[in-house]
Amino acid sequence: MGHAAKYLADQDGAFEVRECKGRSGHCLEQVISDKPIPWSPLPDPFTLAGDEGWSDYRIVADVRFESEAPAVVMGRIDSSNVFRDEKALLPSGYALRVKPDGAWEILSTQYKKPTVTLASGSVAIGRNQWHQMALSVHGKQISASLDGKSLATVECSAHAHGMFALGTEWDHIQFDNLSVTP
């Protein structure tokens, strides 16, 4: 993993450094596959980093699906305080969510408000391969790509600044080659 991975902080789930599958080196892997019984809010697993003041940036991460769980790359997280909404599955921000079957969506999430699907679709992807996900936020534009091919560019002003995160559901998925650039 690159240097940025040293500064990721688990919010839920358990992200551990493990041997990569299908390539050499070490990767970040979410390893809890049994959803715990919650005593308080229990969002889907995510790990975040960055600065609340960041506004325009691009997040790129390689992902490998090790289960039926989706891979999620999030940006402009203006709040990760899941105690504000006990039903929230993701922090408040933008998310690119890709499932192992190639279904994808760009979401805007805010606490105590319905999740908004800004764009969605499906692409053909190889199940046991590494894929590169990218989410860019610049002004009102949110752009997503998979394996270097544009998925969608949409406009939304719900989130102006915030941190970034990697996430999934309650199962195994690997992340590698994380990059966040202005």
C-alpha positions as CSV (number, residue, x, y, z in Angstrom):
1,M,0.0,0.0,0.0
2,G,1.1,3.6,-0.5
3,H,2.0,6.0,2.3
4,A,-1.6,7.3,2.6
5,A,-2.8,3.9,3.9
6,K,-0.8,4.4,7.1
7,Y,-3.2,7.1,8.1
8,L,-6.5,5.4,7.5
9,A,-8.7,5.0,10.6
10,D,-11.3,2.2,10.9
11,Q,-14.8,3.5,11.6
12,D,-16.4,0.1,11.5
13,G,-15.5,-3.4,10.4
14,A,-11.8,-4.5,10.5
15,F,-9.4,-3.4,7.8
16,E,-6.1,-5.3,8.1
17,V,-3.0,-5.4,6.0
18,R,-2.9,-8.9,4.3
19,E,-1.1,-10.6,1.4
20,C,-2.7,-9.6,-1.9
21,K,-4.6,-12.2,-3.9
22,G,-3.7,-12.2,-7.6
23,R,-0.7,-10.0,-7.3
24,S,2.4,-9.6,-5.1
25,G,2.6,-7.3,-2.1
26,H,0.3,-6.4,0.7
27,C,-3.2,-4.9,0.5
28,L,-5.8,-3.5,2.9
29,E,-8.6,-6.1,3.4
30,Q,-11.9,-5.8,5.3
31,V,-12.0,-9.1,7.1
32,I,-15.2,-9.3,9.2
33,S,-17.8,-11.5,7.4
34,D,-20.4,-11.8,10.2
35,K,-22.3,-8.7,10.9
36,P,-22.1,-8.0,14.7
37,I,-25.1,-7.5,16.8
38,P,-25.3,-3.8,17.3
39,W,-25.5,-2.0,20.7
40,S,-25.5,1.3,18.9
41,P,-25.5,2.5,15.2
42,L,-23.8,0.0,12.9
43,P,-23.0,1.3,9.5
44,D,-21.4,-0.8,6.8
45,P,-17.6,-1.1,7.3
46,F,-15.5,1.9,6.1
47,T,-12.1,3.4,6.9
48,L,-11.5,7.1,6.4
49,A,-8.6,9.6,6.2
50,G,-7.8,13.1,4.9
51,D,-8.9,16.5,6.1
52,E,-12.3,18.0,6.6
53,G,-11.2,21.1,4.7
54,W,-10.4,19.2,1.4
55,S,-12.7,20.1,-1.4
56,D,-11.4,19.2,-4.9
57,Y,-9.6,15.9,-5.3
58,R,-9.5,12.5,-6.9
59,I,-9.4,9.2,-5.1
60,V,-8.1,6.1,-7.0
61,A,-7.9,2.6,-5.5
62,D,-7.5,-0.9,-6.9
63,V,-10.1,-3.4,-5.7
64,R,-10.5,-7.1,-5.7
65,F,-13.8,-8.7,-4.9
66,E,-13.4,-11.7,-2.5
67,S,-17.1,-12.1,-1.8
68,E,-20.4,-10.7,-3.0
69,A,-19.8,-7.5,-1.1
70,P,-19.4,-4.2,-3.1
71,A,-16.4,-2.0,-3.1
72,V,-17.0,1.6,-2.1
73,V,-14.8,4.7,-2.6
74,M,-16.1,7.8,-0.8
75,G,-15.3,11.5,-1.0
76,R,-16.2,14.8,0.6
77,I,-17.3,13.1,3.8
78,D,-18.5,16.1,5.8
79,S,-19.6,13.9,8.8
80,S,-18.8,10.3,9.8
81,N,-20.7,10.7,13.1
82,V,-23.1,7.8,12.6
83,F,-24.7,8.5,16.0
84,R,-26.5,11.3,14.2
85,D,-28.5,8.7,12.3
86,E,-28.7,5.2,13.6
87,K,-30.0,3.8,10.3
88,A,-27.1,5.2,8.1
89,L,-25.1,2.6,6.3
90,L,-22.5,5.1,5.0
91,P,-21.1,8.4,6.3
92,S,-22.4,11.7,4.9
93,G,-20.7,12.4,1.5
94,Y,-20.4,11.1,-2.0
95,A,-19.9,7.4,-2.8
96,L,-19.0,5.3,-5.8
97,R,-20.3,1.8,-5.1
98,V,-19.4,-1.1,-7.5
99,K,-20.7,-4.7,-7.1
100,P,-18.8,-7.8,-8.2
101,D,-21.3,-8.3,-11.0
102,G,-20.5,-4.8,-12.5
103,A,-23.5,-2.9,-11.2
104,W,-22.5,0.6,-10.1
105,E,-24.0,3.7,-8.6
106,I,-22.9,7.2,-7.5
107,L,-24.6,8.1,-4.3
108,S,-25.1,11.2,-2.2
109,T,-25.7,10.4,1.5
110,Q,-26.8,12.7,4.3
111,Y,-27.9,11.9,7.8
112,K,-31.7,11.8,8.4
113,K,-32.3,12.2,4.6
114,P,-32.9,9.6,2.0
115,T,-29.8,8.4,0.0
116,V,-29.9,10.0,-3.5
117,T,-28.7,7.9,-6.5
118,L,-27.0,10.5,-8.8
119,A,-26.2,7.9,-11.5
120,S,-26.2,4.2,-11.9
121,G,-25.5,1.5,-14.5
122,S,-23.7,-1.8,-15.2
123,V,-20.5,-2.8,-16.9
124,A,-19.0,-6.2,-17.7
125,I,-16.1,-6.9,-15.3
126,G,-14.0,-10.0,-14.5
127,R,-14.8,-11.4,-11.1
128,N,-11.3,-12.7,-10.1
129,Q,-9.3,-9.7,-11.3
130,W,-8.1,-6.4,-9.9
131,H,-10.1,-3.3,-10.9
132,Q,-9.3,0.4,-10.6
133,M,-12.1,2.6,-9.1
134,A,-11.8,6.4,-9.3
135,L,-14.0,9.1,-7.8
136,S,-13.3,12.8,-8.6
137,V,-14.9,15.8,-6.9
138,H,-14.4,19.2,-8.4
139,G,-16.8,22.1,-7.7
140,K,-20.3,20.7,-8.3
141,Q,-19.0,17.9,-10.6
142,I,-18.7,14.3,-9.4
143,S,-17.1,11.9,-11.8
144,A,-16.6,8.2,-11.6
145,S,-14.6,5.7,-13.6
146,L,-13.8,2.0,-13.5
147,D,-10.7,0.6,-15.1
148,G,-10.0,3.9,-16.8
149,K,-13.4,4.1,-18.5
150,S,-15.8,6.9,-17.5
151,L,-19.0,5.7,-15.8
152,A,-20.6,9.1,-15.3
153,T,-20.2,12.8,-14.5
154,V,-23.0,14.4,-12.5
155,E,-23.6,17.7,-10.8
156,C,-24.5,18.0,-7.1
157,S,-23.8,20.6,-4.4
158,A,-24.9,18.6,-1.3
159,H,-21.2,18.2,-0.1
160,A,-18.6,21.0,-0.5
161,H,-15.7,19.5,1.4
162,G,-14.6,16.6,3.5
163,M,-12.5,13.5,4.0
164,F,-12.3,10.3,1.9
165,A,-12.9,6.7,2.7
166,L,-12.8,3.1,1.5
167,G,-15.7,0.8,2.4
168,T,-17.7,-2.3,1.7
169,E,-20.4,-4.4,3.4
170,W,-19.8,-7.2,5.9
171,D,-17.5,-9.4,3.9
172,H,-14.1,-9.7,2.4
173,I,-12.7,-7.3,-0.2
174,Q,-9.1,-6.1,-0.9
175,F,-7.9,-2.5,-1.7
176,D,-4.5,-1.6,-3.1
177,N,-2.6,1.3,-4.7
178,L,-4.6,4.0,-3.0
179,S,-3.9,7.5,-4.3
180,V,-5.5,10.8,-3.4
181,T,-4.5,13.8,-5.5
182,P,-5.7,17.4,-5.8
